[in-house]
Amino acid sequence: QERLVILFGSIAIGLTISNFTYLWFIRNGISVEEEVFTLNSRHTHATGIPEVVITKLMLTLWTLGSFLHTVFDLGLWHMKACTLCRYQGRIDERLVQWGRVVGLFIVMVAIGVGGYAVLLRASIEYRGEGSIADEVEESIRTNEFYDIEFDDKRSFRFLLGYLVEFVLALFVYYPLAVTILFSGVLGCGGKIPILGGRPREMKREARYEQRKKDPKILKALNLDEGSEEDEVYTTGSRSEANSGSSHIH
């Protein structure tokens, strides 16, 4: 169940980042079709493969967008797993429950905001008869909330392009980010939580084992065990005395 929540959250935040970046381009008057470079432009006739135009929007989504997508996935995973709730082998169940509830709330917000952004972009992408693209773009430029009507005509073909960002975030940026976090190179020698990675966890485990071997702690444990034995002995003596008195009567 928790993995499904994380998966839906990943898809939702990817759509949110992708489409809000698109809307931000429109808001600031930046052409979403502005070409940066082309691939296979010289060998199209020989290979039969059409040239691929790389736009500024694509580069933004495939770099910054995918990176933010990965950061959200990692943050949500740590929140749902509650890695900060674990201390010296104990887990604070109350914090674990709060982490799961907050994570679910964030996912629901991402789904709602991402769904609204998808509908706005779909309305802009449709340029056929009955298009409301100009009205939507004008409301974005004037920072007005556009009231969506579900009977408006839309085009969702742009969702195919989202798959590229999703694949990059899931299979390229995510493994790289996890490897960097696990190595602990960003943790300042294991001093920063989460960023400390495996070296930090090993140091914490070593400190925990050292505390277990500390003579003071062992002495306290021995005293506790001795008091428990005395209590058992006293209880046994009382029971024997009671049984003896019952035999006399």
N, C-alpha and C positions, 0 to 999 in steps of 0.2 A: 504493500500500500504506500509506504513512504517513498519507494523508488518511483512509483507512478506519479506521485505528487512532484517529485524532483524533475521527472521527464516532462510533464506538462508545463512546469515552471520554466524549463529550459526552452521549450518551443515558444511559449508565450513571450518570454523576454527577448528572444531572437526576433520575433515579429515586431515587438515594440521598438527595439533599437533600429531595425531595418527601416520601418515605415516612418518613424519620427525623424530619422536622418533625412529621408526623402522629403518630408514636410518642412524640415529646417532649411533644406536647399531652396525650396520654393519660397519660404518666408523671407530669405535673404537675397532673393533674385539670382541665385546661382543655377545655371542650366544643368539639369540632371542628365542631359545627353551630351555634355561637353566631352569631347574626345581627348584622351591623354596620349594613347598610342594604339597601334593595331598589331595583331599577331597573324602571321602567315600571309602577309600582304603581297610578298614577292613570289610565293610558290602556289598561289591559288590555282592558276591555270595548269600547273604540272601535277599537283596532287589531287585536285578536285575538291579540296576542303575549303570551305568559304572562310574568308578572313574574319577574325574576331576583333571587335572594337571594344577597347577597355576605356570606360568613362571614369570621370572623377568620382561619381557616386559609387561605382563598383569598387574602386580602390579604397575609398573611405570605409565601406562596409566590410571588405575583406581583410582590412587591417585593424582599424580602431573598433569597428563594430564587432568583429569576431573576438577581439581581445576583451572588450567589456562583457560580451556574452560568456566567455570563459570565467571571468572574475565573478560574475553573478552565480554561475553554476557551482564554483568552489565555495563561495560564501554561503549559498543555500545548503550545500552538503554539510559544511561544518556546523551550521545552525541546526539542521535536522539531526545530525549525529551528536550534537552537543559536546564537541571535543573539549570545550573549556569547562564542562561540568564534571570532568573526571579529575580526581585529586587523590593521590596516594592509594590507588586501587579502589576508591569508593566513588560512587556516582550519586549526584544529587538528583533524585527522581523528579523533584518539583521543577528544577531548572530544565530538565529534559522535556517535561510536558510543555513548559512555556516556550521552549525552543521550537517544538513541533507546531504549536498553535501559531506562533508568530510567522514561522515559515509558510504554513498553509495560508495565512492572511496575505502575505507578500505575493504568493503565487496567484491568489484570487484577484488581487489588484492588478498584477501583470496581465492576466487574461482579459480583464475588463478594459484596461487602457490599450492593450495590444489589439483587441477586437475593434475598438473605435478607430484606431489608426489604420487598420486594414480596410475598413469600410470607407474611410476618407480617401485613401489612395486609390481604391477600386473605383470610386466615383470620378477621380481625376483621370485615371487611365482610360476610361471609356470615352471615346471621341465620336461615337456614332450619333444617330438621330436621337434627340431627347437628352443629350449630354448636359450635365450640370457641372462640368469641370471648371468652367470659368467662375461660377458662383463659389465653389469650394475654395479655389485658389484665392479669390478675393477675400473671403472670410479668414483665410490663413494669414494673408499679408496684413490685414487690419486687426489681427489678434481677437477675432470674434469666434464664439463657439457656434459651430455649424450644427443645426438640428437635422439629424439624419432621418430620412424616410426610407423604409425598407422596400418601397416599390420603385425606388430610383434605379436606373440602369447602371450596371457596373461591369468591370472587367477584372478578373482575378488571375490573368495570365502571368502577372509579375511574381506570383508565389513560386513559380518554377525557378526564378533567379534566387529566391531566398534559400533554396536547397544548397547552393554553393557556399553561402555564409555559414549555414548550419553544419555542413560537412567539415569546413575549415575549423570552426569552433570546436567541434566534437572530436575530430580525429587528428588535428594538427596542433592547435593552440592548447587544448586541454592536456594532452600528454606532455607537452613541453612545460606547461605551468606546474603540473603535478610533479614532474621530475625535478624542477628547480626548487619547489617547496620541500620536497622530500630530502634533497641534498642539504638544505639549511644554509645555502650561501647568502641568503638575504636576512638571516636571523641574528647577525652580529654575535657569532659564537654561541648560538643557542640561547640568547637572552630574551628574544621576542617571541611571544606565543604564536603558534601557527606557522609563522615564517621560520621558526627555529628548526622545523622539520625533524628528521630522524636523530641528528646529534642532540637536540634539546631533549627529546624523549629518552634517549639513552642516559643523559646526565640526570634527569629526574628519576629514572629507575635506579641508577647507581646511588643517588642520595637516599632514596627510599630504603634500599637494601642496607645502606650504612646505618641508617637510624634503627633498623631492626636489630643490628648487631651491637648497638651502643650499650656499654655496661650499665648505664643508669636505667635505660629502658628495661634491660634484662633483670636488673635488681628489682625494679618496680613490678615486673611480671612475676618474679619469684615471691615477692611479698604478697601479691594478690593470690597466688596459688597456695601459699602457706595459710593465709586467712581462710581460704575456702576449705582447706583440709581441717583446720581447727573447728570450723563451723560444722563440718560433717562429723568430726569426732564428738563434739558436744551433743549434736543431735542424736548420734548413736548411743552415747552414754545415757541420755535421758530416756530413750526408748527402752534400753535394758533395765534401767531402774524402775520404770513404770511396769514392765513385764514382771519383774521380781516382786514388786509390791502386790500385783494381782495374784500371784501364786500363793503368797502368804495369807491373803484373805481367803 
